[in-house]
Amino acid sequence: MLTRLALTDVRNHAQALLAPGAGFVLLSGPNGAGKTNILEAVSLLAPGRGLRRAALSDVARQDGPGGFAIAARLADGSEIGTGTTAAAPERRQVRVNGAAASVNALSERLAVLWLTPAMDRLFAESAGNRRRFLDRLVLALTPAHAHHSARYEAAMRARNKLLAEPDGADPQWLAALEAGMADHGAPLAEARLRTVATLDAALAESADPAFPAAALKLEGWDGGDLALQLRQSRGRDAAAGRTTVGPHRHDLAVVHAAKRQPAALGSTGEQKALLIGIILAHAALVAERRGAPPVLLLDEVAAHLDPARRAALFARLEGRGQVWMTATEGALFDGIAEATRYDLGDGLRPA
């Protein structure tokens, strides 16, 4: 968990300093006050583009000097940070205990999961969005997943570019790129399959009527000898302008288990409840596997739940690690006794 969070020129926050406690961290205030911006800052303390998937230059304060900085102290006393400079607004820098580090090194220090209002229709959106959601779950359990994912994507982009060469691609270069995709694609796919199977089993044991259990399955690519598949698909891929086989074709299939109905066909409320159920089950798995629960970021989640489900959510989260939540009104947090509270109604201040 985080024990200190300092922001410099992050979105609307020129300077902000928070000292979160071990349980609930509650941020209340009107729309536009910067609550979600604080959650985004925490999400950027993990690999990836954060909960908004924004360009780094957009994270920097618009009327600031350029660049931004996010620094955190963790419960074990270690310090991590990330940010950019005005000279290189799209080049992300990372520091661990004062020393330069790779972005992927963050996953070894902190596991972060989030839910935002934009994710409410995740099951009805593109396979790419569901794959990114799944990879966030995998990363929390398998920190090396970020390394394999980045290397696989880089090799695939290079292969696609090479296949588009008007004079034809160099076969030896293609073979080397395809070997790299196979080397990183195998552990990438294995980690996804393992996470989906484990989480599906955990959800099957769920007995919380407030958050119905989902049944999960990985679809879209059946595995096999990827290097051979890539070699055999060169002509097709060159014509298509993309790689048509591999774990980048995976999709997370989600079914409302009790109704035996695809999650995409459920109501918005049902989809929200299924999504929360998945996150809660996964958080329990992370706590078991890593010896510490993930940091949860729940943006405006209370406003989209009826009172009964809200109370059930608070009860499930009690004592389960550090949980950051936002709401436009502090009354939406009624039922939570112990918490670190901040009011952003007139600047950031303890509530």
JOHU-V902286 format. One record per backbone hydrogen bond with DSSP energy under -1.0 kcal/mol. NH is the residue of the N-H (numbers start at 1). CO is the residue of the C=O. If there is no record, write none. Layout:
# JOHU-V902286
nh=NH co=CO
nh=NH co=CO
This chain:
# JOHU-V902286
nh=3 co=73
nh=4 co=73
nh=5 co=18
nh=6 co=71
nh=7 co=16
nh=8 co=69
nh=9 co=14
nh=10 co=13
nh=11 co=59
nh=13 co=10
nh=16 co=7
nh=18 co=5
nh=25 co=323
nh=26 co=340
nh=27 co=325
nh=28 co=342
nh=29 co=327
nh=33 co=30
nh=38 co=34
nh=39 co=35
nh=40 co=36
nh=41 co=37
nh=42 co=38
nh=43 co=39
nh=44 co=40
nh=45 co=42
nh=58 co=55
nh=60 co=56
nh=61 co=9
nh=64 co=61
nh=69 co=8
nh=70 co=82
nh=71 co=6
nh=72 co=80
nh=73 co=4
nh=74 co=78
nh=75 co=1
nh=77 co=74
nh=80 co=72
nh=81 co=95
nh=82 co=70
nh=83 co=93
nh=84 co=68
nh=91 co=88
nh=93 co=83
nh=95 co=81
nh=96 co=99
nh=97 co=79
nh=99 co=96
nh=101 co=94
nh=106 co=103
nh=109 co=106
nh=110 co=106
nh=113 co=295
nh=115 co=297
nh=119 co=116
nh=120 co=117
nh=122 co=119
nh=124 co=121
nh=125 co=122
nh=130 co=126
nh=131 co=127
nh=132 co=128
nh=133 co=129
nh=134 co=130
nh=135 co=131
nh=136 co=132
nh=137 co=133
nh=138 co=134
nh=139 co=135
nh=140 co=136
nh=141 co=138
nh=142 co=138
nh=145 co=142
nh=146 co=143
nh=148 co=144
nh=149 co=145
nh=150 co=146
nh=151 co=147
nh=152 co=148
nh=153 co=149
nh=154 co=150
nh=155 co=151
nh=156 co=152
nh=157 co=153
nh=158 co=154
nh=159 co=155
nh=160 co=156
nh=161 co=157
nh=162 co=158
nh=163 co=159
nh=165 co=162
nh=168 co=165
nh=174 co=170
nh=175 co=171
nh=176 co=172
nh=177 co=173
nh=178 co=174
nh=179 co=175
nh=180 co=176
nh=181 co=177
nh=182 co=178
nh=183 co=179
nh=184 co=180
nh=185 co=181
nh=186 co=182
nh=188 co=184
nh=189 co=185
nh=190 co=186
nh=191 co=187
nh=192 co=188
nh=193 co=189
nh=194 co=190
nh=195 co=191
nh=196 co=192
nh=197 co=193
nh=198 co=194
nh=199 co=195
nh=200 co=196
nh=201 co=197
nh=202 co=198
nh=203 co=199
nh=204 co=200
nh=206 co=203
nh=211 co=208
nh=215 co=255
nh=217 co=253
nh=219 co=251
nh=226 co=224
nh=229 co=225
nh=230 co=226
nh=231 co=227
nh=232 co=228
nh=233 co=229
nh=237 co=233
nh=238 co=234
nh=239 co=235
nh=240 co=236
nh=241 co=237
nh=242 co=237
nh=249 co=246
nh=250 co=247
nh=251 co=219
nh=253 co=217
nh=255 co=215
nh=256 co=261
nh=257 co=213
nh=260 co=256
nh=261 co=256
nh=263 co=254
nh=265 co=262
nh=266 co=263
nh=271 co=267
nh=272 co=268
nh=273 co=269
nh=274 co=270
nh=275 co=271
nh=276 co=272
nh=277 co=273
nh=278 co=274
nh=279 co=275
nh=280 co=276
nh=281 co=277
nh=282 co=278
nh=283 co=279
nh=284 co=280
nh=285 co=281
nh=286 co=282
nh=287 co=283
nh=288 co=284
nh=289 co=285
nh=290 co=286
nh=295 co=111
nh=296 co=322
nh=297 co=113
nh=298 co=324
nh=299 co=115
nh=305 co=302
nh=310 co=306
nh=311 co=307
nh=312 co=308
nh=313 co=309
nh=314 co=310
nh=315 co=311
nh=316 co=312
nh=317 co=313
nh=318 co=314
nh=320 co=317
nh=323 co=23
nh=324 co=296
nh=325 co=25
nh=326 co=298
nh=327 co=27
nh=332 co=329
nh=333 co=330
nh=334 co=331
nh=336 co=333
nh=340 co=24
nh=342 co=26
nh=343 co=349
nh=344 co=28
nh=349 co=343
nh=351 co=341
